[in-house]
């Protein structure tokens, strides 16, 4: 897919200087960090190029476009190589500047999409790492070194992000990985009305992912849920979501129809390069990870993206206020 905007070198430098002025630590004092980023907006310091890009992005989202990329974004001058046995602790120890985190926070604020975090993951951080963690290699999780089938993030959980944003921090040029995306509206166009009716009923379950289970051994499988809900939102992990034990036989046929649709429907793909910001709908579509060409698996496993989860708007965030943990808006449990 074509980027919505590619920053010129001058635009990139101007934005980098503004972001570098944020001095609070986003991991030890996220409220202060978010407040400093908000100050950039309040004082009119946000460069016009980013303002124009986010305004266009908002307009295209409102028109039904679900995935967007910004290219040649500023990053920290030093991008550390993280220890993949414990990349989080290594990031805390090595990362001394927070340009990437400030960009993600600023974009979220400009788009009006409050950030979401999970208290049981990554110490409840709002800015997390997508990187292969040694103990998850070969497993079906975003923290593995492998491909990922089409899915939503946190499908089995009751609180799920409306949007996901990824920022390419370390993306080896020789190793070709694509992020695929397909909108729920496109899937529905390929599923007949009889199957759609069943897919909108709570006849389906999704197992919790391996990372969630590691953090909470009580988690096994989701409550029964529909696959489609709202206008065209979707809750599904290919090869994992299945029919509930008491589902009517026709529910299995409906699920097979969805699988067929997922094969047939046109999809978009984006290769996240270093400095790419890729943002897409988590509930209004499905995304995947596809390896097109991996010549050095160990090098490919060092791919590192910074990631945020976000709600659709302030109202969507406020709807979950009874779930906030530790009095931190946007931080929920399992």
C-alpha angles and dihedrals in degrees: 000000000000118000116252088226137358112206116228117232089256092050091047093051093048092050092045091055092052094047093047089060089071103096105172118105110248092206102047097032112018095163091058091044093051090046092053090050090049087052090062089060095043092052093046093243098132109110116249093238092064092043091053093046095050093045090053090046091053091050093050092048089053088051092054104265106140106188133046139172132204114197134207094021119170119264135186112287090235117047106187123216104241127222102244094208087069110359094168095059090042091052090052089052099043109029108088100163129051109202093131093050091047090052092051091047093047094049090050091051094046091050092047092237110136115217125251130207137180116231093210093055129070093346090298092294118169092211111055138176128247101202135130108270112203097234092052099049111132094016130113100259137102087249094064130091094240142083122283127219119230108289149134119253114254092005095165094049125093094229114053131174120254091207137024123200123195127191119197108233101160117011114161108225094216093057114072117209125163131198110219125205135188125178123233089232090058091050092050090053088063097044117081121237094251092055092041091057091056093043088057092059124083097256097121140080134194125204117234114255122256095254092053091049091050090054095043118022091193091070115096114140135354126255115267109285141171119253093221125037137159114014097324108333115141135203110193145122113200113236090012111057109080141164119286116250092252096043118126114259091248090064089070090054089050091052090050089051089054091050090051090049091051090057094047104040119097112252135195124228132198129188107214109221126189106287094023118131110202119186126179144160114274098188099032093054148007129253136196144187117234128184109215097174126000113177097163113031093189092053092045090054090062090068106129128192126178110223141194132188118213142184120237093248143328092285092055089050094048090052087071097044091116088064098054111126124216091001091289112139110230097018113115137169128232 
